Amino acid sequence: MASNGAPTKRGKYQRHTNKEKKAALEEAAKIGINPAARKHGIPASTLGHWLKLSKAAAPALKVDGPPPAVAQTQPAKVLNPSSETLAGPMLPPEANQRRVAKVYTPSQRAEILEYTGACGVKAASKKFAVSRFTIYDWKHKVERAAAGKGVSPTCGPAPQEIEAQRDREILNEWHLHPGLGPSQIRNQLRRKSIKVSVHTTRRVMEDAGYRPPKVRRQEHNERFNAVRPNHLWHLDYLHRDINRASTHTLIILDDCSRYSVGHGVDDAERADLVIDTFEEAVRRHGKPEMVLHDKGSAFWAWRGISRFTTLLTELGIDQIAADFKEWNGKLEVFNANLSKELFDVYHFYDLAEMRRRLAAHLHWYNHQRTSHALGGLLAPADRYYGRAEEVLARIEAGTGGREGFETLDLRDRCLELFKVISKNGRPEVWLMGQKIFELP
């Protein structure tokens, strides 16, 4: 760390304890600012600024100790000056407090403007402790509102009412989906054209009893994303116990859009469920180009060829067996969120109720739940069905509404099943993810 206060390699500046600052100020009073700055390795401008602030806060400040008035303002708990570091000079707490602007309600502004019209701007500024520039600005806005060119500052709800409405919106969304965290609640409200920060959302939720879960995150830099829907599907099982009954939920996830194209529930990891669920997903959404899964017994055979591999070979779909769990990380994150938002929140009486709630949750996830991987505003269906630009335009214009985007009908949407591409100068024709023609 440089001794002259210059930035170090870490980008931080030198910090001084109260003891070091007091010694530097004493030397400055005795031998001058420049010699004291060179002696203690402190910039002369910094030392002069400290001395100026100390004299402004306490004109009778002596170098041998603070005056009684300043000493009384210090907190009762004495900290070790050799271990405590401060960014600013030694000043009373009152001198370091930041001035906060006062917020006036519409009724208070109307009262001030009414008094201004009767007694003048100067008298109103003196009586209500409001700057004249603020009063002139209010008057100008009132005149523009009268001409139909803006909103009057004397009308509208009070700030307390706006904050109460904001808190109700946050808590209603959280109570509706108790498994979501503050950032996810913020994204859900942004999708409804309600702007709120993550910090405010977390504060309101914690005041209502929210406690963040303990999650261990591992950093990873290697990422890949499919370039179009149905380019790559992920398959994996999620194991949960429902009233002492073991259940295995199969999830099929589209890599590009994070859209759940299929799911199934069984009491074990069986190839029959994988084949039936996969064929149903292909009938509903078309054939993918590739599939990615782990080396579970339902997907992969260590000796010979599995039934699922045989099906993929017949359909002409490439199969990728993940050697590491990070390869299937998108579906691992999906399963973790599914456990947090569904299985850890609701208590299921039997397997039938679990199936109904799972189907409803996945429909909500596909069409209404925002995804951080999609930018925080889009739901998986927005990208999967190609309506992302339309949804973002509505959100930007503030016309998303509190009912969501259910008015955007998906029945008339179609996927890109037929395409012509050029690879190394050779045209290729693809149909439903399978190459049917290539120029020799």
C-alpha positions, 0 to 999 in steps of 0.5 A: 500500500502506498504511503502517499494515499495513492491507489494500490494494486487492489484499487483502495486508498490508504486509511488512517486510524484516529490516533494517526490523524490526531498525531498528524493534526498536532504536527500540522499545528506545530510545524505546518501542513507541508512538513507534517504531511511529508513526515507522516506520508499523508498528502498535504491536501488531505491533511489541510482538509482534515484541519479545515473540517476540524476547525469548522466543527470545533473552533476552539479545538486544541491539539492536546485534546478535544473540547468538553463539548466535543467529548460529550458528543462521542459515544459512551463505548470507547473503541481502540484507536489503533485498530479502528479505521475511519475514512473521514477526519475526526469529527463529532457524529453530528458533523458526519451525518448526511442531510436527508431531503424532506418529502412533502405530501400533496396536501402540504405542497398545496398548503405552501402554495396557498400561503405563497399566493397570499403572502409571497414566496419569501414569506412562505420559504421562511415560514415552512423552511422550504427553499424558494427554488422548490416553491418556484418549481412547484408553481411552474408544475401547477401551471403546466398541469393547468395547461394539460402538460403534466401532473400537478404536485398538489394531487395524488396519493401521499408517499405513505400510501404509495409505500403501503400499496407497494408493500401489499403488492410484494406481500401478495406476490410472496404469499401467492408463491411462498417459495420465491426469493426477493429477486424472483419476487422483484422480477414477477412484479416487474413483469406486471409493470410494478417497479421495485428494488431487490433491497426493498423487496427483501426488507419488506419480506423479512419484516413479514417473516421471510428467512433466506435459505442457506444455499452453497453456490459454486462458481463455474465459468463454462456455459453453453446455450442452445441457439433455438428451441428444440435444439437440445433437451435435458432429461433427469429425475427428481426423487422425493418422498410423499408420505413415506412413498418414494416418487421419481419425477421425470422432467424434460427441459428445453435448453434454449428457453428453459421450457418444460416440454414434458414430465412424468411421475413413477415410483422408480426410475424406469425406462417405460416412463422415460419412453412414454414421456419422451414420445408424448413430448415429441408429439406435442412439441416436435422432435429435438435435435439432441438430448442430454442426460446422465448415465442413469439406468433408465437412460443409459446401458453400460452393457449393450444398448438401452431401450431409450437409445434405441428409440433415439436412433429410430427417431434420428436424435443425437444422444449425449450422456453426461460424464459430469453433473455440471453438463446437466446443470440447467436441469439440476438448477430447475430441480432445486427450484422445483423442490424449493418452490413446490415440494418444500412448501406444500404438504401432499396427502397422496400421490394424486394430489402431488400430480395435480399440483405438479402439473399446475406448477409446471404450467405456471412455471412455463407461462408466468414465472420469470427466469434469471437465465432469460434476463429476469423478465421473460417466462420460458414460453415467451422464448419457446413460442417466439413472443419475447419481443412482443412481451418486452415491448409490452413491459417497456410500455407499461401495458403488461397489466396485472393479469400477465400475458394470458391475452397472447394466445399461444394456439396460433404460434408455431415452431420452426420445424422446417429450415434451410441453412448453409454450412461451409457453402453447402445448403442443407434442408432440415425437417423437425430437427433432422437433416433430410437433404444435403448438396454433395 
